[in-house]
Amino acid sequence: MELEKLREVIAGVLSVDPKEITEETTFLEDLGADSLDVYQIIMGIEDAFQIEIPAGKAERIATVGEAAELIKSSRE
């Protein structure tokens, strides 16, 4: 459920097919996201999941799986 919602957020920002996004997908190398794209994705995650991601943690997110883990840990 969380991964599907996360895929939709990422796909919306980067205009990619959500089906192409896996937990191993990297934002920079695989999706070609730049720093502004990543910022928009983080903002979208915060809105979609009603969480707040500290800047220090957001900067270390490299893969979709890492983002999903951060969402999971933020909701506990």
MODELLER restraints for C-alpha pairs under 7 A, 6 or more apart:
rsr = mdl.restraints
at = mdl.atoms
rsr.add(forms.Gaussian(group=physical.xy_distance, feature=features.Distance(at['CA:3:A'], at['CA:68:A']), mean=6.40, stdev=0.5))
rsr.add(forms.Gaussian(group=physical.xy_distance, feature=features.Distance(at['CA:6:A'], at['CA:45:A']), mean=6.90, stdev=0.5))
rsr.add(forms.Gaussian(group=physical.xy_distance, feature=features.Distance(at['CA:7:A'], at['CA:18:A']), mean=5.28, stdev=0.5))
rsr.add(forms.Gaussian(group=physical.xy_distance, feature=features.Distance(at['CA:7:A'], at['CA:21:A']), mean=6.36, stdev=0.5))
rsr.add(forms.Gaussian(group=physical.xy_distance, feature=features.Distance(at['CA:8:A'], at['CA:18:A']), mean=6.00, stdev=0.5))
rsr.add(forms.Gaussian(group=physical.xy_distance, feature=features.Distance(at['CA:9:A'], at['CA:41:A']), mean=6.64, stdev=0.5))
rsr.add(forms.Gaussian(group=physical.xy_distance, feature=features.Distance(at['CA:9:A'], at['CA:44:A']), mean=6.03, stdev=0.5))
rsr.add(forms.Gaussian(group=physical.xy_distance, feature=features.Distance(at['CA:9:A'], at['CA:45:A']), mean=6.67, stdev=0.5))
rsr.add(forms.Gaussian(group=physical.xy_distance, feature=features.Distance(at['CA:10:A'], at['CA:41:A']), mean=5.93, stdev=0.5))
rsr.add(forms.Gaussian(group=physical.xy_distance, feature=features.Distance(at['CA:11:A'], at['CA:17:A']), mean=6.03, stdev=0.5))
rsr.add(forms.Gaussian(group=physical.xy_distance, feature=features.Distance(at['CA:11:A'], at['CA:18:A']), mean=5.35, stdev=0.5))
rsr.add(forms.Gaussian(group=physical.xy_distance, feature=features.Distance(at['CA:13:A'], at['CA:37:A']), mean=6.86, stdev=0.5))
rsr.add(forms.Gaussian(group=physical.xy_distance, feature=features.Distance(at['CA:13:A'], at['CA:40:A']), mean=6.83, stdev=0.5))
rsr.add(forms.Gaussian(group=physical.xy_distance, feature=features.Distance(at['CA:13:A'], at['CA:41:A']), mean=6.37, stdev=0.5))
rsr.add(forms.Gaussian(group=physical.xy_distance, feature=features.Distance(at['CA:22:A'], at['CA:64:A']), mean=6.78, stdev=0.5))
rsr.add(forms.Gaussian(group=physical.xy_distance, feature=features.Distance(at['CA:23:A'], at['CA:63:A']), mean=6.70, stdev=0.5))
rsr.add(forms.Gaussian(group=physical.xy_distance, feature=features.Distance(at['CA:23:A'], at['CA:64:A']), mean=4.85, stdev=0.5))
rsr.add(forms.Gaussian(group=physical.xy_distance, feature=features.Distance(at['CA:23:A'], at['CA:65:A']), mean=4.07, stdev=0.5))
rsr.add(forms.Gaussian(group=physical.xy_distance, feature=features.Distance(at['CA:24:A'], at['CA:63:A']), mean=5.97, stdev=0.5))
rsr.add(forms.Gaussian(group=physical.xy_distance, feature=features.Distance(at['CA:24:A'], at['CA:64:A']), mean=6.32, stdev=0.5))
rsr.add(forms.Gaussian(group=physical.xy_distance, feature=features.Distance(at['CA:24:A'], at['CA:65:A']), mean=6.09, stdev=0.5))
rsr.add(forms.Gaussian(group=physical.xy_distance, feature=features.Distance(at['CA:25:A'], at['CA:63:A']), mean=5.50, stdev=0.5))
rsr.add(forms.Gaussian(group=physical.xy_distance, feature=features.Distance(at['CA:25:A'], at['CA:64:A']), mean=5.71, stdev=0.5))
rsr.add(forms.Gaussian(group=physical.xy_distance, feature=features.Distance(at['CA:26:A'], at['CA:62:A']), mean=5.63, stdev=0.5))
rsr.add(forms.Gaussian(group=physical.xy_distance, feature=features.Distance(at['CA:26:A'], at['CA:63:A']), mean=4.20, stdev=0.5))
rsr.add(forms.Gaussian(group=physical.xy_distance, feature=features.Distance(at['CA:26:A'], at['CA:64:A']), mean=6.32, stdev=0.5))
rsr.add(forms.Gaussian(group=physical.xy_distance, feature=features.Distance(at['CA:27:A'], at['CA:33:A']), mean=5.49, stdev=0.5))
rsr.add(forms.Gaussian(group=physical.xy_distance, feature=features.Distance(at['CA:27:A'], at['CA:62:A']), mean=6.03, stdev=0.5))
rsr.add(forms.Gaussian(group=physical.xy_distance, feature=features.Distance(at['CA:27:A'], at['CA:63:A']), mean=5.91, stdev=0.5))
rsr.add(forms.Gaussian(group=physical.xy_distance, feature=features.Distance(at['CA:28:A'], at['CA:34:A']), mean=6.50, stdev=0.5))
rsr.add(forms.Gaussian(group=physical.xy_distance, feature=features.Distance(at['CA:46:A'], at['CA:52:A']), mean=5.55, stdev=0.5))
rsr.add(forms.Gaussian(group=physical.xy_distance, feature=features.Distance(at['CA:46:A'], at['CA:53:A']), mean=6.84, stdev=0.5))
rsr.add(forms.Gaussian(group=physical.xy_distance, feature=features.Distance(at['CA:51:A'], at['CA:74:A']), mean=6.67, stdev=0.5))
rsr.add(forms.Gaussian(group=physical.xy_distance, feature=features.Distance(at['CA:61:A'], at['CA:67:A']), mean=6.02, stdev=0.5))
